[in-house]
Amino acid sequence: MSSSVSQFQSLKPRSKHGTVMAVSMMKDEAPFLLEWVAHHLAVGFTDILVYTNDCSDGTDEMLIRLEELGLGYHRRNEIPEGIKPQPSALNHAQKEPLVGASDWVLVFDADEFLSVNHPSGHLEGMLDDTVARGGNGVVITWRIFGSGGVVDWSRAPVTEQYTRAAPPLWNKGWGVKTLFKFDPEYWKLGIHRPSIKNKHLEDGFPDTVKWLNGSGLPMEDYFKFRGWRSIRRTIGYNWAQMNHYAVKSVDSYAVRKFRGNVNNKKDKYNADYWSLQDRNEVEDRAILRHAPERARIMAELLKDPVLSRLHHAALERVEARLDEYRRTDAYLELRDSLIKASEVPITEVEAKPPQARDPAKIAALMSEVEKKSQSRPKEERRTETVPGWAAEGGDPYMPAPIDLSAEIPSDWIPNHEIDLPADARVFRPETLTAIVAGRFERRHARNIAGYLDGCPRVLEIGAGVGFLPIRIIKISQGLTLMAQDTRSELIALGKRIAARAGLDNTARLKWTDGPLRFPSDEGAEASGLAAYLRDFRPDALRLNRPADVPPETLAAQELGTVTRVIVPFLSEDQAAEWRAGYAPVLAAKGFTETEDRAGGGSLQFDRNTP
């Protein structure tokens, strides 16, 4: 063999934390193998061990060559009767001296790529901070990446082809993988997380387990003992995420379908599985920070004539087989079914139903130390809900600039019978979660008609995409509304949303992205809010974004025809803040709060009648 081992040694990372081992299991992954290996060398794994079974495409030969070059290890997955390939590989890894001697271990699959989001961009920096915080494990949550509408086979890197994913707060995509300090005396390996061996459950060892989530925050104690998914209080991606490319393109999916899978699941590659995994609601390019180093390493690997020959032979083999398969009715049927399955909205996706929780069975399995942990008060054993859930006072929209110039695939999801796009360029992650669940502005959407009763002309400031203005026009009779927002891109999107709702040609809904300039601004006396109040002559003024019209600004306005001012809030604390600011100003202008209206989520101030 013409390539020397020494020229490849510089590709192998080293770590002050010792051996950082990636353990995986594969079957016929040759077309993607070099990218997977190069990527995980780029992010910082010092060692890679892969078990293979029943390969027919050169995967095992490529891994053997990588081992000869000193860049990984290959083992045959000898599978005992009645055992599936994946558990078999884990049993072998449990006894493998290389794994036993490792300091840190992460078990994950060939269609999973670790994205290190930590500021350092490398496992070394993430482990530095993990150890500094007293941690000995990091629980890394999946991000489910879809096809992005790609049908045809391509040799382009997986991580560059597929950059659209499920919303980060979509709980069906919350499976985890665990990077942890390994000692085979105490731990039994698992595909999602290791488990403490029974003989050490009650000897004090669990007290030494201090795992962090994917944002570097402490995991809850229960996860030491059971669970394989993140929950609302433990989700986090600031340090790391596991990108799960379960489907890739239609052609790649077809390849996987006719070569089988590492766990022998017969019904895995059907349209139902595709609709679950083909999620493309948001763009996520975080992993591309690793692309230059991955490309450099892969280019070096391909300088080895043996690897180059095996890699290109695998590509040519799969492309020839695909070319033949595409001529069949079976391929056309599969392609059409998958394209149709891609149209299933995220709100209608069905995952395999979980087994019913049996508290008695769980209690029987608990060790005494786990029972003791679970008996503590909830506030002592539960962490705070992570940022991103119902962020109080938060703007539902992404900060400017919002670039909507490119057309991207997005699900349009009904919220109170108004279709909204699940577009991560526009909406913050927590807002996307609400939209996907059909609950965007749900409280205000339910109550808006009552707040505007008796007000035929409404001016809404900070309307965003105009969801509530569209809602009130659809359900009211004779009401005219002007929706204002200085963010022109939101107004433009609002007009599209209105058109889908059948309101693209109505004089009852007016839009403006005009700036809010006030009398205190030089030369602005005849523009801004003062002009809207004077020219539109509203009966009701709704401050959907109070920050645009703070109390001191409202104090300087002539409210003229306005008989009602509405200030929505998201929490009782915010209601108290708005009341303290606006009530005195409006009282000076002859308005009094109708206090019983606050129960619907807005402060309502009505002009006093003589």
N, C-alpha and C positions, 0 to 999 in steps of 0.2 A: 504494500500500500504506500502510495507516494507521499501522502500528507504525514508530517511528523506530529506526534502528540503535543509536543512542547509549544507549537505555534498557536494552539487553541487554549492554552491554560489561562491566558489573560482574559478570556471571555467569562471565566468562572469567578463570581463574586466571592469576597471573603467578608467575615463579619466578626466584630468584637464580641458578639453574642454567641459565638460558636457555630455549630452546624444548624442551618435553617433549611429544613427538608420539605420538599413538595412530594407528596405521595399520590399517585393516580393509577387508574386502571383503564385500559383501552382495548378496543377491537376495531380494526380497520380504520384508523385515523390518519393514514399516511399523507393524504393531501394537505392536512392542517397541522401535522406534527411539528415541523420545523418552526412555524410561526409560534405555536404554543410554547415550545422549549425556549426559543429566543426571547419571547416576551417575559417568561418567568425568570430567565437569567437577568434580563434587563431590570426587573423590579427588585431583584436582590436575593433570590434563593441561591444558597451556596451549593445545594445538592438536589437532584431530581431523581426519583425512583418511580418506574412505571411497570405495572404488571399487565401482561397481554394474554389474551386467550383467542384461539381459533382465527388468527389473522390470515388474510389471503391477499393483502395489498402491499406488503412490504413494511408494515409498521414495525414488526419485531426486528427485521433486519436493520432498519434505520436506528432503532434504539440500541441494538448491539453495537453499531458503528459509533454512536454517540458515547457509549461506554468505553469503547476502544480509544476514543479521543479524550477521555477523562472528563466528559461533560454531563454524565448522568449514569444511571444504573438501570438495567433491564432484568426482569425476572419473569419466568413463565408462570402463569397462573394455573397450577395443577388443581383441577376442581373435583373434589370428592363427590360421590354419588349423592344426589338429593340436595346439593348446595348450589345456590346461584353464584354467578361469576363475581359479583361485587363483594358479597360477604366472604367468599373464598379468598379474594385478594386481601381483604382486611385481616383475615386470620393469618395469612402468610406474613403480612407486614408486621403484625403484632410480634411475631417470632424472629423477624429479620434483624440481624445484628446491626446493620447500618442504621435502621430506624431506632433501635434501642439505644444506640450511642448518640443520637441526634439531641440537640438542645431544644430546638423548636420544630414542631411538625404541623403541617396543614394538609389535610386530605381533601382532594377535590377532583372533579371530572375533566375530561378532555374538551367539553364544550363550555368550560368555565375559565375565565381569564380574570386574574386579580388586578383590580385598579387601585393603586395606592394613591389616595387623595390627600394624605398627610402633607403638610407644607414642604417637607423634605423631598417628596416625590419618590421615596425609596423605603424599602423595608427597614434598612438600618436606622433611619431617623424615626420611623414609627416604633421600632423596638426600643430605641433610646428613651422615648417618652413613655412607653408602656412600663419599662423597668423603673423609670424615675417616679412613676405614680404607684409603684408597688404592685403592678399587674404581672400576672404570669399567663395571660391568655387574652386574645382579642376575638370577639364573636362578630363575624363579618356577614352582613346581610346581602342576599341576592339583589341584583337589578335584572329584571327580565327584559331582554332585547329581542325585538321582532325582526321581520324580514325587511321592513322599510319599503315594502312594495317591490322588492327585487325578485324577479322570476328566474332569470337565466343564470347559469353557472358562470363563475368568474374566478380567476386565480388571484384576485386582489386580496389583501389581508382581511381576515374576518373583522378585526377591530376597527378597520377603516371603512369597510363596506356597510356595516350595520351600526348606526349611531342613533337609532330611535328606540325608545324603551317605554315600559309602563311608568306611570307616575310613581315617584319614590314612596308615596304614602299609600300605595295600593296594597292592601294586606295579603292578597293572594300570592304576592311575589316576595314574601318575607322569610323564605327558608334561609338557613344560615350555614356557614362553614366556619370552623374554629381553628385559629392558629394558637398553639399553646405549648407551654413547657412540658416536654414529654418525659415520663419515667415509666417503663413497662411494668415496674413493680406495682404502681398505683393506678395506672390508667389502662382501659381497654379501648382501642381505636373504634371510631364510628364514622359513618359517611358525613354526618352533619356536625357531630360533636362527640368527644370521647365520653366515656362513663367511668366513674370511680369504681374500682373493684370492690365487691361486697366486703371483703375482709378488712378494708380500710375505711368503711363508711362511718365507723364509730370509734376510731382511734385518734381523732383529732385532725386527721389529714384534711377533711373538708374545710376546716377553718383556715387552712393555708391557701386555699383556692381563691384568687382574686382576679376575676376576669373583667375586662372592659368591653364596652360595645364598640361599634364601628366609628364612633366619634370620640373614643377615649374616655367615656364616662363609665362609672361602675355598673356592672350588671347586677340584677337582683339575685338574692341568695338561692331562690328556687332553681335557677338555671344551673347550679352546680350539680343538680341531681336529675333533672328531667327537662324535656322540651327541645324542639329542633327548629323553632321559628322565633323571630323577633315579635314583640308585642308593642303596643303604642308607647309604653313607658321605656322601652329599651332600643327602639329603632335608632339608627345613626349611620351616617355615611361620610362624616367629615374626615376621617382617617382612611377608611378603606371601604370598598364594595366589591362584591363578586359578580362580575358581568356574566350572565348566563345566556349563551347563544344557543338555545335549544332547537331552533328551527332553521335559521339562516334563510337562504333563498329557497324558492320552490324546488329548483333542481337539486340543491344540496339536501333538502328534505327527502327528495326521491332517492338519492344515493343512500341516505341513512335507512330509508325504509327497506330497500332491497338488500342491505348488508346486515341488518339486525342491530342489536344494541347490547351493551355490556351486561345488562341485567336481565336479558331474555324476556322483556315485557312484550307480549304478542300484540297488544292493542295500542302500543305507545304512539305509533306514527299515523294516527287517523286524523280526520278533520277536527274532531272535538279537541284533541290535544293541540292541534295547530292554533285554533281560535284562542285557547288559553295562553299559549306562549307567544303568539304573534301580536305582541302589544307594541304600538308605535305612537303612543299619545304624546310623548315628550322627546325632545332631543337631549342626548347626553353624550358629550364628547370628552368627558374627563379622562378616559383611558388613553386618549391620543397624546397626552403628555409623555407617554412612554414610547411613542411610535418611532422617533429618531433613533433611540438606542436599540430598540427591537430590530429595526431595519438594518442597522450597522452589524449587529450580531448575526442576523440571518444571512447577510451578504458574506460574512466571514465563514459561516458554516457551509455555504454553497461553494466555497473555494476548495473544499474537500471533494475530490472526484467521486468518491464512493457515495457520500451523502447526496451530491448533486445528481448522480445517476439514479439513485433510488427515489429521490424526490420527484424528478421529472418523469420517471417511469410510472410512478403512482398517479401523477396528474394525467398523463396520457392514457393510462388504463381506465381511470374513472370517466374521462371525457369520451373515450370510445364507447364505453358501456352506456353512458348517457345518450350518446348520439343514436345508438341502437334502440334504447328504451323510448326515446322521444317519438319514434315512428309507430308506437303501439297505441291501441285504444286505451290500455291501462294507464299510460302516462297522461293522455289527454283527460281521462276521467279524474285522475289524481290532481292534475293541475287545476282543472276547473273547480273541483271541490275545495281545494285550498284557497283559491282566489275568493270563492264565495265565503269561506269560513273567515277570511280576513275582514269581512264586512260586519261581523258580529260585534256590536258595541261592547265596550268594556263592562257596562252595567249588566249585560246579559250573559257574560262568560260564566260558565259553570266549571268549577274545579271538582275533583273527586271528593265526595262528601266525607267529612271527618267522622271517625268512629265516635259514637256517643261517649261522653265523659262519664266514667263510673267512679264517683268519689270513694265508694267503699273499697273498690279494687285498688285504687291509687293509695289509699290510706294503708291498706294491707302490705303494699310493696315498700312503703316508706321505712327508712331506717329511723332509729330513735333520734339521731341528730337532725334528720330532716323534719321529723314531727316537731321537735323542739323549735326549729327555725320557723316553721309554719304557724306555730302557736303564738308567736309574738304579735303585738298589735299591727295592723296593716300599715300604719304610718311609719313604723320602724323597719318593716321589711320591704316596703315599696319605694321606688324612686319617684321623683317628680316626672310628670309627663314631659317628654322631650320637646324642645322648641319646634314649632311647625304645626301644632294642633291648635286650632281655634285661637290663633295669636291675637290677643285682645288689643284693640286699637290699631291693628295692622291694616294697611292698605291691601285689598285683595289683588292688586295688579303689580306686575313687575316694575321696577324703577325704570325711568327713561334712560336712554332711548329704547323704544320698542320698535324693532324693524320687522314689518310685515310684508316686505317687498317680494319675498319668495313664497311661492305656493308650496305648502307641505301637507302631507296627509294628516288629518285630525278627525277624530270621532266628533260628531255633533250629537249632543246628548240632551234629551228633554229635561228641562227644569221648569216646573209649573207650566208645562205645555209650550215653552219657548226653547228652541234648540240653541245650545251654547257650544262653542268649540272647545275641546279639551286641548288647548294650545298653551304649552309651557312658555312660549315667548311672551304671552300676555298675562297669564295668571300665575300667582305664586303657588308653590307646591300644596299648601294646605287648602287653597282655593280650588285647585284642580281636584283634590280629593272630594270636596263638597260637590263640585260639578259632576264628577263621575257618579256620585251617589244620588244625583238629582236634587241636591239640597242647597244650591247656591242662594244666598240671601233668603232662605226659606221663611224665617220669622217675619221679615219685612214684607215678603211677597204675600204672605197670608193676611197681613194687617193693613197694607197700604191703602186699600179702598176706604177703610174706616177713617183713616187719618185725613183723607182728602174729600170726605163727604161734605157737600155743600160748597166746594171750591171749584168752579168751572175752569179757572185758568191757573196753571201751576208752573212755577219756575224751579227747576232742579239744578243746583250747583254741585259740580263734581260728580256727574252722572255716570262716569266710566263708560261702559259699553251700552248703557241705557237699559239694563235689564228691567229695573223697576218702572221706568217710564213706559217701556213696551208693555209690561204687564198691566199697568193701570189703563192704558188706552184700549187694550184688548177686552178688559172686563167692565169698563165704564161706558156710560152713554153721555155724550155731549161735553166731555172734558177735553180741553186743549192743553198740551204740555210742551214746554221748551226744555230740552235737555242740553245742558252746558258742561263742557269739560275742556280745559286748556290743552289736553293731550289729544292732538288731532288724530293720531293713529287709533285711539280708542273710539272716537266719534265715527271714524270711517268704518271700523268693525261693527259698531253699533248699528249703522245703517244697513250693513249686510245681514245682521241678526234680525233687524226689523223686517227686511225684505223676506227672509225665510218664514217669518211669522205672519206674512201677508199684509204688512204695513209699509210697503215701499212707496205707496202713492197716496198719502193722506195728509190733509192740511192740519190734522189734529195733533201730529207729532212733529215738532220742529227741532232741528239740531244746530248747535253752534259750538265751534272750538275757539271762539273769540277770547282774548285774554281778560282777566279780571284786574283792571286798573282802577284805582280809586281816587277820590278828590285830593288826597294827600300827594298823589303822584303829579309831578310837574306836567302841565298841559293835558291832563287826563280827565278834566272835569266832565267832558261830554261823552266819555266812553266807559266801558267796563260795566260793573254791577249797577252803577247809577243809571246807565242807559237802558239796561235790561228792565230795571224796575219801572223806569219812566215810559219806555216804548211798548213793552209787552203788557204792562199793567196786570201783573198776576194777583190773584186772590190769595194764593198760598206760596210761600217760599220754603223750599225743602233744602237743607244744607247737608247733602249726602256726604260731603267731605268738609267737615267744619274747619279744618286747618286752612282751607281756601278763604274762609270768611270768619276770622276770629272775632270775638266779642267787640274788641276795640274798632274793628273795621265796620261791623254792623252798626255800631253806635253812630257812625258818621253818615249813615244812609237815610234818605227820606223814603220811608216805606210806603207812602202813598196809598195805593189800593190794597195793599197786603192786609188781610184780616187774620192770617194764621201763619205761624212759623213752626216748622217741624225740624227737630234735630235728632237723628237716629243715634243709638249708642249700642255698644257690644257687651257691656258689663255694667254692673251696678256702680263700680268705682268710676267708670267713665261717665255714667249718667250723673253722678254727683259732681264730677268735674265740669261737665257741660252746664249743669244747672247753676253752679256757682258763678260761671262766667257769663252765661247768656241771660239768666233771669233778671239781674239788676238792669242790664242794658234795655231789655224789652219792657221791663216795668216802667222805665222812664219814658217809653214810647206808647204806654197805655195798654200793654199786653200782660196777661196773667196766665200762669201755667194751669192747664187742665190736668190735675195730678193723676186722676184715675186712668189717663191714657198711657202713662208710662209703662204699664204692664205689657204693652204690645211691642216694646223695644224702641220707642221714640218719645222724646219730650215734645209736648204739644203746647204752644203758647197761642192763646186767642186774644184778639183785640177786645178790650172792654167796650160793651155797648152802653150808650148814654141811658 
